[in-house]
Amino acid sequence: MRLLLDTHALLRFCEGHASLSDAAKDAIQNQDNERFVSLATAWEVAVKISLGKLQLGIDVEVLFSEVLPANGFSLLPQTLDHYSRLISLPRHRGDPFDRALIAQAQTERLQIVTCDPHFAKYEVPVLW
């Protein structure tokens, strides 16, 4: 499987949070799966920290520079193909971070790990 973790799935995994589903946890821990974290997630985390809407138990730079690679995650950059796909997405969801992930997942043929029910409205496979 080729997985793209939504921000909450990534943070729940890294924090060992019990609310991460068993199926999501198993897929994320499976070394045979390709596991990606979007740079849009780094952007979302930075924005939410700066607004005081998110507090992490770990330094954000450590999260993205050390924790992700140590767990076998690859950072997925945003490309012009992703932005082109973003333009044509239906407006089921207004959240720019979610829309960026959906465009990336569709373009790269990735399954999104998320519990957000809005993702199911798009033509993208969801795992939770």
Phi and psi in radians as a Rosetta constraint file:
Dihedral C 1 N 2 CA 2 C 2 CIRCULARHARMONIC -2.034 0.35
Dihedral N 2 CA 2 C 2 N 3 CIRCULARHARMONIC 1.993 0.35
Dihedral C 2 N 3 CA 3 C 3 CIRCULARHARMONIC -1.958 0.35
Dihedral N 3 CA 3 C 3 N 4 CIRCULARHARMONIC 2.502 0.35
Dihedral C 3 N 4 CA 4 C 4 CIRCULARHARMONIC -2.123 0.35
Dihedral N 4 CA 4 C 4 N 5 CIRCULARHARMONIC 2.035 0.35
Dihedral C 4 N 5 CA 5 C 5 CIRCULARHARMONIC -1.462 0.35
Dihedral N 5 CA 5 C 5 N 6 CIRCULARHARMONIC 2.272 0.35
Dihedral C 5 N 6 CA 6 C 6 CIRCULARHARMONIC -1.225 0.35
Dihedral N 6 CA 6 C 6 N 7 CIRCULARHARMONIC 2.807 0.35
Dihedral C 6 N 7 CA 7 C 7 CIRCULARHARMONIC -0.997 0.35
Dihedral N 7 CA 7 C 7 N 8 CIRCULARHARMONIC -0.824 0.35
Dihedral C 7 N 8 CA 8 C 8 CIRCULARHARMONIC -1.155 0.35
Dihedral N 8 CA 8 C 8 N 9 CIRCULARHARMONIC -0.602 0.35
Dihedral C 8 N 9 CA 9 C 9 CIRCULARHARMONIC -1.144 0.35
Dihedral N 9 CA 9 C 9 N 10 CIRCULARHARMONIC -0.740 0.35
Dihedral C 9 N 10 CA 10 C 10 CIRCULARHARMONIC -1.071 0.35
Dihedral N 10 CA 10 C 10 N 11 CIRCULARHARMONIC -0.851 0.35
Dihedral C 10 N 11 CA 11 C 11 CIRCULARHARMONIC -1.164 0.35
Dihedral N 11 CA 11 C 11 N 12 CIRCULARHARMONIC -0.687 0.35
Dihedral C 11 N 12 CA 12 C 12 CIRCULARHARMONIC -1.114 0.35
Dihedral N 12 CA 12 C 12 N 13 CIRCULARHARMONIC -0.699 0.35
Dihedral C 12 N 13 CA 13 C 13 CIRCULARHARMONIC -1.125 0.35
Dihedral N 13 CA 13 C 13 N 14 CIRCULARHARMONIC -0.860 0.35
Dihedral C 13 N 14 CA 14 C 14 CIRCULARHARMONIC -1.135 0.35
Dihedral N 14 CA 14 C 14 N 15 CIRCULARHARMONIC -0.525 0.35
Dihedral C 14 N 15 CA 15 C 15 CIRCULARHARMONIC -1.588 0.35
Dihedral N 15 CA 15 C 15 N 16 CIRCULARHARMONIC -0.059 0.35
Dihedral C 15 N 16 CA 16 C 16 CIRCULARHARMONIC 1.140 0.35
Dihedral N 16 CA 16 C 16 N 17 CIRCULARHARMONIC 0.565 0.35
Dihedral C 16 N 17 CA 17 C 17 CIRCULARHARMONIC -1.221 0.35
Dihedral N 17 CA 17 C 17 N 18 CIRCULARHARMONIC 2.366 0.35
Dihedral C 17 N 18 CA 18 C 18 CIRCULARHARMONIC -1.173 0.35
Dihedral N 18 CA 18 C 18 N 19 CIRCULARHARMONIC -0.332 0.35
Dihedral C 18 N 19 CA 19 C 19 CIRCULARHARMONIC -1.373 0.35
Dihedral N 19 CA 19 C 19 N 20 CIRCULARHARMONIC -0.088 0.35
Dihedral C 19 N 20 CA 20 C 20 CIRCULARHARMONIC -1.264 0.35
Dihedral N 20 CA 20 C 20 N 21 CIRCULARHARMONIC 2.216 0.35
Dihedral C 20 N 21 CA 21 C 21 CIRCULARHARMONIC -1.112 0.35
Dihedral N 21 CA 21 C 21 N 22 CIRCULARHARMONIC 2.701 0.35
Dihedral C 21 N 22 CA 22 C 22 CIRCULARHARMONIC -1.075 0.35
Dihedral N 22 CA 22 C 22 N 23 CIRCULARHARMONIC -0.706 0.35
Dihedral C 22 N 23 CA 23 C 23 CIRCULARHARMONIC -1.108 0.35
Dihedral N 23 CA 23 C 23 N 24 CIRCULARHARMONIC -0.751 0.35
Dihedral C 23 N 24 CA 24 C 24 CIRCULARHARMONIC -1.144 0.35
Dihedral N 24 CA 24 C 24 N 25 CIRCULARHARMONIC -0.795 0.35
Dihedral C 24 N 25 CA 25 C 25 CIRCULARHARMONIC -1.056 0.35
Dihedral N 25 CA 25 C 25 N 26 CIRCULARHARMONIC -0.788 0.35
Dihedral C 25 N 26 CA 26 C 26 CIRCULARHARMONIC -1.089 0.35
Dihedral N 26 CA 26 C 26 N 27 CIRCULARHARMONIC -0.754 0.35
Dihedral C 26 N 27 CA 27 C 27 CIRCULARHARMONIC -1.164 0.35
Dihedral N 27 CA 27 C 27 N 28 CIRCULARHARMONIC -0.704 0.35
Dihedral C 27 N 28 CA 28 C 28 CIRCULARHARMONIC -1.174 0.35
Dihedral N 28 CA 28 C 28 N 29 CIRCULARHARMONIC -0.662 0.35
Dihedral C 28 N 29 CA 29 C 29 CIRCULARHARMONIC -1.381 0.35
Dihedral N 29 CA 29 C 29 N 30 CIRCULARHARMONIC -0.279 0.35
Dihedral C 29 N 30 CA 30 C 30 CIRCULARHARMONIC -1.251 0.35
Dihedral N 30 CA 30 C 30 N 31 CIRCULARHARMONIC 1.936 0.35
Dihedral C 30 N 31 CA 31 C 31 CIRCULARHARMONIC -1.162 0.35
Dihedral N 31 CA 31 C 31 N 32 CIRCULARHARMONIC -0.273 0.35
Dihedral C 31 N 32 CA 32 C 32 CIRCULARHARMONIC -1.342 0.35
Dihedral N 32 CA 32 C 32 N 33 CIRCULARHARMONIC -0.309 0.35
Dihedral C 32 N 33 CA 33 C 33 CIRCULARHARMONIC -1.496 0.35
Dihedral N 33 CA 33 C 33 N 34 CIRCULARHARMONIC 2.501 0.35
Dihedral C 33 N 34 CA 34 C 34 CIRCULARHARMONIC -1.462 0.35
Dihedral N 34 CA 34 C 34 N 35 CIRCULARHARMONIC 2.238 0.35
Dihedral C 34 N 35 CA 35 C 35 CIRCULARHARMONIC -2.133 0.35
Dihedral N 35 CA 35 C 35 N 36 CIRCULARHARMONIC 2.133 0.35
Dihedral C 35 N 36 CA 36 C 36 CIRCULARHARMONIC -2.056 0.35
Dihedral N 36 CA 36 C 36 N 37 CIRCULARHARMONIC 2.583 0.35
Dihedral C 36 N 37 CA 37 C 37 CIRCULARHARMONIC -2.213 0.35
Dihedral N 37 CA 37 C 37 N 38 CIRCULARHARMONIC 2.209 0.35
Dihedral C 37 N 38 CA 38 C 38 CIRCULARHARMONIC -1.322 0.35
Dihedral N 38 CA 38 C 38 N 39 CIRCULARHARMONIC 2.591 0.35
Dihedral C 38 N 39 CA 39 C 39 CIRCULARHARMONIC -1.112 0.35
Dihedral N 39 CA 39 C 39 N 40 CIRCULARHARMONIC -0.378 0.35
Dihedral C 39 N 40 CA 40 C 40 CIRCULARHARMONIC -1.107 0.35
Dihedral N 40 CA 40 C 40 N 41 CIRCULARHARMONIC -0.536 0.35
Dihedral C 40 N 41 CA 41 C 41 CIRCULARHARMONIC -1.185 0.35
Dihedral N 41 CA 41 C 41 N 42 CIRCULARHARMONIC -0.733 0.35
Dihedral C 41 N 42 CA 42 C 42 CIRCULARHARMONIC -1.062 0.35
Dihedral N 42 CA 42 C 42 N 43 CIRCULARHARMONIC -0.718 0.35
Dihedral C 42 N 43 CA 43 C 43 CIRCULARHARMONIC -1.092 0.35
Dihedral N 43 CA 43 C 43 N 44 CIRCULARHARMONIC -0.818 0.35
Dihedral C 43 N 44 CA 44 C 44 CIRCULARHARMONIC -1.061 0.35
Dihedral N 44 CA 44 C 44 N 45 CIRCULARHARMONIC -0.784 0.35
Dihedral C 44 N 45 CA 45 C 45 CIRCULARHARMONIC -1.075 0.35
Dihedral N 45 CA 45 C 45 N 46 CIRCULARHARMONIC -0.790 0.35
Dihedral C 45 N 46 CA 46 C 46 CIRCULARHARMONIC -1.085 0.35
Dihedral N 46 CA 46 C 46 N 47 CIRCULARHARMONIC -0.766 0.35
Dihedral C 46 N 47 CA 47 C 47 CIRCULARHARMONIC -1.101 0.35
Dihedral N 47 CA 47 C 47 N 48 CIRCULARHARMONIC -0.820 0.35
Dihedral C 47 N 48 CA 48 C 48 CIRCULARHARMONIC -1.182 0.35
Dihedral N 48 CA 48 C 48 N 49 CIRCULARHARMONIC -0.625 0.35
Dihedral C 48 N 49 CA 49 C 49 CIRCULARHARMONIC -1.129 0.35
Dihedral N 49 CA 49 C 49 N 50 CIRCULARHARMONIC -0.789 0.35
Dihedral C 49 N 50 CA 50 C 50 CIRCULARHARMONIC -1.138 0.35
Dihedral N 50 CA 50 C 50 N 51 CIRCULARHARMONIC -0.482 0.35
Dihedral C 50 N 51 CA 51 C 51 CIRCULARHARMONIC -1.535 0.35
Dihedral N 51 CA 51 C 51 N 52 CIRCULARHARMONIC -0.069 0.35
Dihedral C 51 N 52 CA 52 C 52 CIRCULARHARMONIC 1.353 0.35
Dihedral N 52 CA 52 C 52 N 53 CIRCULARHARMONIC 0.280 0.35
Dihedral C 52 N 53 CA 53 C 53 CIRCULARHARMONIC -1.630 0.35
Dihedral N 53 CA 53 C 53 N 54 CIRCULARHARMONIC -0.093 0.35
Dihedral C 53 N 54 CA 54 C 54 CIRCULARHARMONIC -2.552 0.35
Dihedral N 54 CA 54 C 54 N 55 CIRCULARHARMONIC 2.355 0.35
Dihedral C 54 N 55 CA 55 C 55 CIRCULARHARMONIC -2.197 0.35
Dihedral N 55 CA 55 C 55 N 56 CIRCULARHARMONIC 2.319 0.35
Dihedral C 55 N 56 CA 56 C 56 CIRCULARHARMONIC -1.916 0.35
Dihedral N 56 CA 56 C 56 N 57 CIRCULARHARMONIC 2.631 0.35
Dihedral C 56 N 57 CA 57 C 57 CIRCULARHARMONIC -1.467 0.35
Dihedral N 57 CA 57 C 57 N 58 CIRCULARHARMONIC 0.074 0.35
Dihedral C 57 N 58 CA 58 C 58 CIRCULARHARMONIC -2.437 0.35
Dihedral N 58 CA 58 C 58 N 59 CIRCULARHARMONIC 2.612 0.35
Dihedral C 58 N 59 CA 59 C 59 CIRCULARHARMONIC -1.102 0.35
Dihedral N 59 CA 59 C 59 N 60 CIRCULARHARMONIC 2.348 0.35
Dihedral C 59 N 60 CA 60 C 60 CIRCULARHARMONIC -1.073 0.35
Dihedral N 60 CA 60 C 60 N 61 CIRCULARHARMONIC -0.607 0.35
Dihedral C 60 N 61 CA 61 C 61 CIRCULARHARMONIC -1.174 0.35
Dihedral N 61 CA 61 C 61 N 62 CIRCULARHARMONIC -0.651 0.35
Dihedral C 61 N 62 CA 62 C 62 CIRCULARHARMONIC -1.164 0.35
Dihedral N 62 CA 62 C 62 N 63 CIRCULARHARMONIC -0.707 0.35
Dihedral C 62 N 63 CA 63 C 63 CIRCULARHARMONIC -0.968 0.35
Dihedral N 63 CA 63 C 63 N 64 CIRCULARHARMONIC -0.887 0.35
Dihedral C 63 N 64 CA 64 C 64 CIRCULARHARMONIC -1.467 0.35
Dihedral N 64 CA 64 C 64 N 65 CIRCULARHARMONIC -0.483 0.35
Dihedral C 64 N 65 CA 65 C 65 CIRCULARHARMONIC -1.645 0.35
Dihedral N 65 CA 65 C 65 N 66 CIRCULARHARMONIC -0.398 0.35
Dihedral C 65 N 66 CA 66 C 66 CIRCULARHARMONIC -2.123 0.35
Dihedral N 66 CA 66 C 66 N 67 CIRCULARHARMONIC -0.856 0.35
Dihedral C 66 N 67 CA 67 C 67 CIRCULARHARMONIC -1.167 0.35
Dihedral N 67 CA 67 C 67 N 68 CIRCULARHARMONIC -0.778 0.35
Dihedral C 67 N 68 CA 68 C 68 CIRCULARHARMONIC -1.050 0.35
Dihedral N 68 CA 68 C 68 N 69 CIRCULARHARMONIC -0.934 0.35
Dihedral C 68 N 69 CA 69 C 69 CIRCULARHARMONIC -1.076 0.35
Dihedral N 69 CA 69 C 69 N 70 CIRCULARHARMONIC -0.627 0.35
Dihedral C 69 N 70 CA 70 C 70 CIRCULARHARMONIC -1.118 0.35
Dihedral N 70 CA 70 C 70 N 71 CIRCULARHARMONIC -0.448 0.35
Dihedral C 70 N 71 CA 71 C 71 CIRCULARHARMONIC -1.724 0.35
Dihedral N 71 CA 71 C 71 N 72 CIRCULARHARMONIC 0.125 0.35
Dihedral C 71 N 72 CA 72 C 72 CIRCULARHARMONIC 1.413 0.35
Dihedral N 72 CA 72 C 72 N 73 CIRCULARHARMONIC 0.286 0.35
Dihedral C 72 N 73 CA 73 C 73 CIRCULARHARMONIC -1.483 0.35
Dihedral N 73 CA 73 C 73 N 74 CIRCULARHARMONIC 2.503 0.35
Dihedral C 73 N 74 CA 74 C 74 CIRCULARHARMONIC -1.893 0.35
Dihedral N 74 CA 74 C 74 N 75 CIRCULARHARMONIC 2.415 0.35
Dihedral C 74 N 75 CA 75 C 75 CIRCULARHARMONIC -1.349 0.35
Dihedral N 75 CA 75 C 75 N 76 CIRCULARHARMONIC 2.333 0.35
Dihedral C 75 N 76 CA 76 C 76 CIRCULARHARMONIC -1.825 0.35
Dihedral N 76 CA 76 C 76 N 77 CIRCULARHARMONIC 1.920 0.35
Dihedral C 76 N 77 CA 77 C 77 CIRCULARHARMONIC -1.239 0.35
Dihedral N 77 CA 77 C 77 N 78 CIRCULARHARMONIC 2.841 0.35
Dihedral C 77 N 78 CA 78 C 78 CIRCULARHARMONIC -1.623 0.35
Dihedral N 78 CA 78 C 78 N 79 CIRCULARHARMONIC 2.376 0.35
Dihedral C 78 N 79 CA 79 C 79 CIRCULARHARMONIC -2.129 0.35
Dihedral N 79 CA 79 C 79 N 80 CIRCULARHARMONIC 2.968 0.35
Dihedral C 79 N 80 CA 80 C 80 CIRCULARHARMONIC -1.088 0.35
Dihedral N 80 CA 80 C 80 N 81 CIRCULARHARMONIC -0.578 0.35
Dihedral C 80 N 81 CA 81 C 81 CIRCULARHARMONIC -1.085 0.35
Dihedral N 81 CA 81 C 81 N 82 CIRCULARHARMONIC -0.691 0.35
Dihedral C 81 N 82 CA 82 C 82 CIRCULARHARMONIC -1.125 0.35
Dihedral N 82 CA 82 C 82 N 83 CIRCULARHARMONIC -0.746 0.35
Dihedral C 82 N 83 CA 83 C 83 CIRCULARHARMONIC -1.158 0.35
Dihedral N 83 CA 83 C 83 N 84 CIRCULARHARMONIC -0.645 0.35
Dihedral C 83 N 84 CA 84 C 84 CIRCULARHARMONIC -1.084 0.35
Dihedral N 84 CA 84 C 84 N 85 CIRCULARHARMONIC -0.734 0.35
Dihedral C 84 N 85 CA 85 C 85 CIRCULARHARMONIC -1.165 0.35
Dihedral N 85 CA 85 C 85 N 86 CIRCULARHARMONIC -0.671 0.35
Dihedral C 85 N 86 CA 86 C 86 CIRCULARHARMONIC -1.012 0.35
Dihedral N 86 CA 86 C 86 N 87 CIRCULARHARMONIC -0.692 0.35
Dihedral C 86 N 87 CA 87 C 87 CIRCULARHARMONIC -1.044 0.35
Dihedral N 87 CA 87 C 87 N 88 CIRCULARHARMONIC -0.636 0.35
Dihedral C 87 N 88 CA 88 C 88 CIRCULARHARMONIC -1.629 0.35
Dihedral N 88 CA 88 C 88 N 89 CIRCULARHARMONIC 0.011 0.35
Dihedral C 88 N 89 CA 89 C 89 CIRCULARHARMONIC -1.168 0.35
Dihedral N 89 CA 89 C 89 N 90 CIRCULARHARMONIC 2.430 0.35
Dihedral C 89 N 90 CA 90 C 90 CIRCULARHARMONIC -1.118 0.35
Dihedral N 90 CA 90 C 90 N 91 CIRCULARHARMONIC 2.775 0.35
Dihedral C 90 N 91 CA 91 C 91 CIRCULARHARMONIC -1.608 0.35
Dihedral N 91 CA 91 C 91 N 92 CIRCULARHARMONIC 0.832 0.35
Dihedral C 91 N 92 CA 92 C 92 CIRCULARHARMONIC -1.165 0.35
Dihedral N 92 CA 92 C 92 N 93 CIRCULARHARMONIC -0.498 0.35
Dihedral C 92 N 93 CA 93 C 93 CIRCULARHARMONIC -2.425 0.35
Dihedral N 93 CA 93 C 93 N 94 CIRCULARHARMONIC 2.324 0.35
Dihedral C 93 N 94 CA 94 C 94 CIRCULARHARMONIC -1.644 0.35
Dihedral N 94 CA 94 C 94 N 95 CIRCULARHARMONIC -0.256 0.35
Dihedral C 94 N 95 CA 95 C 95 CIRCULARHARMONIC -1.083 0.35
Dihedral N 95 CA 95 C 95 N 96 CIRCULARHARMONIC 2.073 0.35
Dihedral C 95 N 96 CA 96 C 96 CIRCULARHARMONIC -1.161 0.35
Dihedral N 96 CA 96 C 96 N 97 CIRCULARHARMONIC -0.519 0.35
Dihedral C 96 N 97 CA 97 C 97 CIRCULARHARMONIC -1.230 0.35
Dihedral N 97 CA 97 C 97 N 98 CIRCULARHARMONIC -0.788 0.35
Dihedral C 97 N 98 CA 98 C 98 CIRCULARHARMONIC -1.096 0.35
Dihedral N 98 CA 98 C 98 N 99 CIRCULARHARMONIC -0.756 0.35
Dihedral C 98 N 99 CA 99 C 99 CIRCULARHARMONIC -1.096 0.35
Dihedral N 99 CA 99 C 99 N 100 CIRCULARHARMONIC -0.653 0.35
Dihedral C 99 N 100 CA 100 C 100 CIRCULARHARMONIC -1.117 0.35
Dihedral N 100 CA 100 C 100 N 101 CIRCULARHARMONIC -0.739 0.35
Dihedral C 100 N 101 CA 101 C 101 CIRCULARHARMONIC -1.126 0.35
Dihedral N 101 CA 101 C 101 N 102 CIRCULARHARMONIC -0.728 0.35
Dihedral C 101 N 102 CA 102 C 102 CIRCULARHARMONIC -1.094 0.35
Dihedral N 102 CA 102 C 102 N 103 CIRCULARHARMONIC -0.786 0.35
Dihedral C 102 N 103 CA 103 C 103 CIRCULARHARMONIC -1.076 0.35
Dihedral N 103 CA 103 C 103 N 104 CIRCULARHARMONIC -0.727 0.35
Dihedral C 103 N 104 CA 104 C 104 CIRCULARHARMONIC -1.145 0.35
Dihedral N 104 CA 104 C 104 N 105 CIRCULARHARMONIC -0.767 0.35
Dihedral C 104 N 105 CA 105 C 105 CIRCULARHARMONIC -1.094 0.35
Dihedral N 105 CA 105 C 105 N 106 CIRCULARHARMONIC -0.731 0.35
Dihedral C 105 N 106 CA 106 C 106 CIRCULARHARMONIC -1.148 0.35
Dihedral N 106 CA 106 C 106 N 107 CIRCULARHARMONIC -0.778 0.35
Dihedral C 106 N 107 CA 107 C 107 CIRCULARHARMONIC -1.163 0.35
Dihedral N 107 CA 107 C 107 N 108 CIRCULARHARMONIC -0.737 0.35
Dihedral C 107 N 108 CA 108 C 108 CIRCULARHARMONIC -1.641 0.35
Dihedral N 108 CA 108 C 108 N 109 CIRCULARHARMONIC -0.003 0.35
Dihedral C 108 N 109 CA 109 C 109 CIRCULARHARMONIC 0.990 0.35
Dihedral N 109 CA 109 C 109 N 110 CIRCULARHARMONIC 1.015 0.35
Dihedral C 109 N 110 CA 110 C 110 CIRCULARHARMONIC -1.967 0.35
Dihedral N 110 CA 110 C 110 N 111 CIRCULARHARMONIC 2.653 0.35
Dihedral C 110 N 111 CA 111 C 111 CIRCULARHARMONIC -1.661 0.35
Dihedral N 111 CA 111 C 111 N 112 CIRCULARHARMONIC 2.265 0.35
Dihedral C 111 N 112 CA 112 C 112 CIRCULARHARMONIC -1.562 0.35
Dihedral N 112 CA 112 C 112 N 113 CIRCULARHARMONIC 2.273 0.35
Dihedral C 112 N 113 CA 113 C 113 CIRCULARHARMONIC -1.599 0.35
Dihedral N 113 CA 113 C 113 N 114 CIRCULARHARMONIC 1.880 0.35
Dihedral C 113 N 114 CA 114 C 114 CIRCULARHARMONIC -2.807 0.35
Dihedral N 114 CA 114 C 114 N 115 CIRCULARHARMONIC 2.668 0.35
Dihedral C 114 N 115 CA 115 C 115 CIRCULARHARMONIC -1.815 0.35
Dihedral N 115 CA 115 C 115 N 116 CIRCULARHARMONIC 0.048 0.35
Dihedral C 115 N 116 CA 116 C 116 CIRCULARHARMONIC -1.251 0.35
Dihedral N 116 CA 116 C 116 N 117 CIRCULARHARMONIC 2.061 0.35
Dihedral C 116 N 117 CA 117 C 117 CIRCULARHARMONIC -1.189 0.35
Dihedral N 117 CA 117 C 117 N 118 CIRCULARHARMONIC -0.314 0.35
Dihedral C 117 N 118 CA 118 C 118 CIRCULARHARMONIC -1.190 0.35
Dihedral N 118 CA 118 C 118 N 119 CIRCULARHARMONIC -0.463 0.35
Dihedral C 118 N 119 CA 119 C 119 CIRCULARHARMONIC -1.116 0.35
Dihedral N 119 CA 119 C 119 N 120 CIRCULARHARMONIC -0.531 0.35
Dihedral C 119 N 120 CA 120 C 120 CIRCULARHARMONIC -1.134 0.35
Dihedral N 120 CA 120 C 120 N 121 CIRCULARHARMONIC -0.325 0.35
Dihedral C 120 N 121 CA 121 C 121 CIRCULARHARMONIC -1.291 0.35
Dihedral N 121 CA 121 C 121 N 122 CIRCULARHARMONIC -0.236 0.35
Dihedral C 121 N 122 CA 122 C 122 CIRCULARHARMONIC -1.793 0.35
Dihedral N 122 CA 122 C 122 N 123 CIRCULARHARMONIC 2.812 0.35
Dihedral C 122 N 123 CA 123 C 123 CIRCULARHARMONIC -1.428 0.35
Dihedral N 123 CA 123 C 123 N 124 CIRCULARHARMONIC 1.244 0.35
Dihedral C 123 N 124 CA 124 C 124 CIRCULARHARMONIC -2.566 0.35
Dihedral N 124 CA 124 C 124 N 125 CIRCULARHARMONIC 2.328 0.35
Dihedral C 124 N 125 CA 125 C 125 CIRCULARHARMONIC -1.242 0.35
Dihedral N 125 CA 125 C 125 N 126 CIRCULARHARMONIC 2.451 0.35
Dihedral C 125 N 126 CA 126 C 126 CIRCULARHARMONIC -2.116 0.35
Dihedral N 126 CA 126 C 126 N 127 CIRCULARHARMONIC 2.453 0.35
Dihedral C 126 N 127 CA 127 C 127 CIRCULARHARMONIC -2.130 0.35
Dihedral N 127 CA 127 C 127 N 128 CIRCULARHARMONIC 2.260 0.35
